[in-house]
Amino acid sequence: RRRNSALEVGGRWKITKQQYQALLACIDYLEQHIGVYGLFVTGGSVMHVRRIFDKIKSGCPSLLKYLRVVHAPRECAMAFHQFLSLYQVQVLPQRCIDVVLGDVVGVPKRLIALDVLNLLHEEYDDTRLHFAKRYLQLMRRFTLYGYLRPTEVQAVITPYLALPKIFPSPDLRSNMQGKSITLLELFLLAQLLDDPSALSEQLHQACAMYWQTNED
């Protein structure tokens, strides 16, 4: 882990506590405007994207207030994801990524997702765990309440929007088409991160059902 970085990163820059707080401000704002048309898909004003990006980079303490004044949810979403990409923020720990990428033919996607969420609590703590939780729950909210509903195409595109943030390496992303359902399950189950006991219980039940099915 990069020393003194609030978040796990794959690049040469660390994330300061101020930048971390600015990223959380973006999530707070985006959660409040999750139904805006074009969110995470179109960037809106290039000027606003750049200004918001610069405020995240500088760790602006009043970013949330600024976002509310300018009302730029699409630009915020674009700047937020650009920052994660540029700084190579690793939302999930490597062991979680390895589980998703593993050879798990025949294993239910829901079981894999529950295993990843459970492992997340073991691998990350403090700011890293909190950010992973907030990001996954943001993607859950976007999947369920975004402009396009799961009955349309939102459930299909959400994993691909988050793909570069969950798997920063292009080599890892190249073979991820078959993993999109696992990511979708990961997002939809993300609320369990707030209740570790419920997460543990659901994981235990899913494992028992899987082994029972295979024994039969």
C-alpha positions as CSV (number, residue, x, y, z in Angstrom):
1,R,0.0,0.0,0.0
2,R,1.1,3.5,-0.8
3,R,2.1,5.2,2.4
4,N,-0.2,8.0,3.7
5,S,-2.7,7.6,0.9
6,A,-6.3,7.7,2.0
7,L,-7.2,5.2,-0.8
8,E,-5.5,2.3,-2.5
9,V,-3.9,3.5,-5.8
10,G,-2.1,1.9,-8.6
11,G,-0.3,5.0,-9.9
12,R,2.4,7.2,-8.5
13,W,0.1,9.7,-6.8
14,K,-1.4,9.3,-3.4
15,I,-4.8,10.4,-2.4
16,T,-4.9,13.0,0.4
17,K,-7.5,13.1,3.1
18,Q,-8.8,16.4,1.5
19,Q,-9.1,14.7,-1.9
20,Y,-10.9,11.8,-0.2
21,Q,-13.4,14.1,1.4
22,A,-14.0,15.8,-1.9
23,L,-14.7,12.5,-3.6
24,L,-17.2,11.7,-0.9
25,A,-18.8,15.1,-1.5
26,C,-19.2,14.1,-5.1
27,I,-20.9,10.8,-4.1
28,D,-23.2,12.7,-1.7
29,Y,-24.2,15.1,-4.5
30,L,-24.6,12.3,-7.1
31,E,-26.8,10.3,-4.8
32,Q,-29.2,13.3,-4.6
33,H,-29.3,13.6,-8.4
34,I,-29.2,10.0,-9.4
35,G,-32.2,10.3,-11.8
36,V,-30.7,13.0,-14.0
37,Y,-30.7,12.1,-17.7
38,G,-27.2,11.3,-19.1
39,L,-25.5,10.8,-15.7
40,F,-22.2,9.0,-16.1
41,V,-22.8,8.9,-19.8
42,T,-22.6,12.5,-21.1
43,G,-20.3,15.1,-19.7
44,G,-22.3,18.3,-20.2
45,S,-20.1,21.4,-20.0
46,V,-16.4,20.8,-20.5
47,M,-15.6,23.9,-18.5
48,H,-17.6,22.7,-15.5
49,V,-16.1,19.2,-15.7
50,R,-12.6,20.8,-15.5
51,R,-13.5,23.1,-12.6
52,I,-15.0,20.2,-10.6
53,F,-12.0,18.0,-11.4
54,D,-9.6,20.8,-10.2
55,K,-11.6,21.2,-7.0
56,I,-11.4,17.4,-6.3
57,K,-7.7,17.6,-7.1
58,S,-7.1,20.5,-4.7
59,G,-9.3,18.9,-2.0
60,C,-11.7,21.8,-1.9
61,P,-13.6,21.7,1.4
62,S,-16.6,23.5,0.0
63,L,-17.1,21.3,-3.1
64,L,-20.5,20.1,-2.1
65,K,-21.7,23.6,-1.6
66,Y,-20.2,24.6,-5.0
67,L,-22.0,21.7,-6.7
68,R,-25.3,22.7,-5.2
69,V,-24.9,26.2,-6.5
70,V,-23.8,25.4,-10.0
71,H,-26.1,22.4,-10.3
72,A,-24.0,20.2,-12.6
73,P,-24.6,16.5,-11.8
74,R,-23.5,15.2,-15.2
75,E,-20.3,17.2,-15.0
76,C,-19.7,16.0,-11.5
77,A,-20.2,12.4,-12.5
78,M,-17.7,12.8,-15.3
79,A,-15.1,14.7,-13.2
80,F,-15.5,12.1,-10.4
81,H,-14.8,9.2,-12.7
82,Q,-12.0,11.0,-14.5
83,F,-10.2,11.6,-11.2
84,L,-10.6,7.9,-10.2
85,S,-9.1,6.9,-13.6
86,L,-6.2,9.4,-13.6
87,Y,-5.2,8.6,-10.0
88,Q,-5.8,4.8,-10.6
89,V,-7.9,4.5,-7.5
90,Q,-8.4,0.8,-6.7
91,V,-11.9,0.7,-5.4
92,L,-11.7,-3.0,-4.6
93,P,-8.6,-4.8,-3.0
94,Q,-6.6,-7.1,-5.2
95,R,-8.0,-10.3,-3.5
96,C,-11.5,-9.2,-4.4
97,I,-10.5,-8.6,-8.0
98,D,-8.9,-12.0,-8.1
99,V,-12.1,-13.6,-6.9
100,V,-14.1,-12.0,-9.7
101,L,-11.5,-12.9,-12.3
102,G,-11.1,-16.5,-11.0
103,D,-12.2,-19.5,-12.9
104,V,-15.6,-20.1,-11.3
105,V,-17.6,-21.8,-14.0
106,G,-20.8,-23.1,-12.5
107,V,-20.6,-21.0,-9.4
108,P,-23.7,-18.7,-9.0
109,K,-22.8,-15.0,-9.6
110,R,-24.7,-14.1,-6.5
111,L,-22.4,-16.3,-4.4
112,I,-19.3,-14.8,-6.0
113,A,-20.6,-11.3,-5.2
114,L,-21.4,-12.2,-1.6
115,D,-17.9,-13.7,-1.2
116,V,-16.3,-10.5,-2.6
117,L,-18.3,-8.3,-0.3
118,N,-17.4,-10.4,2.7
119,L,-13.7,-10.4,1.7
120,L,-13.8,-6.6,1.3
121,H,-14.3,-6.3,5.1
122,E,-11.3,-8.4,5.7
123,E,-9.0,-6.7,3.2
124,Y,-9.9,-3.0,3.6
125,D,-10.6,-0.8,6.7
126,D,-11.0,2.8,7.5
127,T,-11.1,5.2,4.5
128,R,-10.5,2.4,1.9
129,L,-13.4,0.3,3.2
130,H,-15.7,3.4,3.5
131,F,-15.0,4.6,0.0
132,A,-15.5,1.1,-1.5
133,K,-18.8,0.9,0.3
134,R,-20.0,4.3,-0.8
135,Y,-18.9,3.7,-4.4
136,L,-20.6,0.3,-4.7
137,Q,-23.7,1.7,-3.1
138,L,-23.7,4.7,-5.5
139,M,-23.6,2.2,-8.4
140,R,-26.4,0.3,-6.8
141,R,-28.5,3.4,-6.5
142,F,-27.7,4.3,-10.1
143,T,-28.8,0.8,-11.3
144,L,-32.1,0.9,-9.4
145,Y,-33.0,4.6,-9.7
146,G,-31.1,6.0,-12.6
147,Y,-32.9,7.6,-15.6
148,L,-33.2,4.2,-17.3
149,R,-34.6,1.4,-15.1
150,P,-33.3,-2.2,-14.8
151,T,-36.2,-3.3,-17.0
152,E,-34.6,-1.2,-19.8
153,V,-30.9,-1.1,-20.3
154,Q,-29.5,0.5,-17.1
155,A,-28.8,-2.9,-15.6
156,V,-26.7,-3.8,-18.6
157,I,-24.6,-0.6,-18.9
158,T,-23.9,0.1,-15.2
159,P,-21.2,-2.6,-14.9
160,Y,-19.5,-1.3,-18.0
161,L,-19.5,2.3,-16.6
162,A,-17.9,1.1,-13.4
163,L,-15.6,-1.4,-15.1
164,P,-12.5,0.9,-15.4
165,K,-12.8,1.9,-11.8
166,I,-13.2,-1.6,-10.4
167,F,-10.5,-3.0,-12.7
168,P,-8.0,-0.2,-13.4
169,S,-5.7,-2.4,-15.6
170,P,-6.6,-2.6,-19.3
171,D,-5.4,-6.2,-19.3
172,L,-7.9,-7.1,-16.6
173,R,-10.7,-5.3,-18.4
174,S,-10.2,-7.0,-21.7
175,N,-11.9,-10.2,-20.7
176,M,-14.6,-8.8,-18.5
177,Q,-17.7,-9.1,-20.6
178,G,-18.6,-12.4,-19.0
179,K,-18.1,-10.8,-15.5
180,S,-20.7,-8.0,-16.0
181,I,-23.4,-10.1,-14.3
182,T,-21.1,-10.6,-11.3
183,L,-20.5,-6.9,-11.0
184,L,-24.2,-6.2,-11.3
185,E,-24.9,-8.6,-8.4
186,L,-22.1,-6.9,-6.5
187,F,-23.9,-3.5,-6.9
188,L,-27.3,-4.9,-6.1
189,L,-26.0,-6.5,-2.9
190,A,-23.9,-3.6,-1.8
191,Q,-26.4,-2.5,0.9
192,L,-25.3,-5.6,2.9
193,L,-22.0,-3.8,3.6
194,D,-23.9,-1.8,6.2
195,D,-24.9,-5.0,8.0
196,P,-21.9,-7.5,8.3
197,S,-24.0,-10.0,10.2
198,A,-26.7,-10.1,7.5
199,L,-23.9,-10.4,4.8
200,S,-22.4,-13.3,6.7
201,E,-25.7,-15.1,7.0
202,Q,-26.6,-14.6,3.3
203,L,-23.1,-15.9,2.3
204,H,-23.6,-18.9,4.5
205,Q,-27.0,-19.7,3.0
206,A,-25.7,-19.2,-0.5
207,C,-22.8,-21.6,0.1
208,A,-25.1,-24.2,1.7
209,M,-27.5,-24.0,-1.2
210,Y,-24.6,-24.3,-3.7
211,W,-23.1,-27.4,-2.1
212,Q,-26.5,-29.0,-1.7
213,T,-27.3,-28.4,-5.4
214,N,-24.0,-30.0,-6.4
215,E,-24.4,-33.0,-4.1
216,D,-27.8,-33.7,-5.7
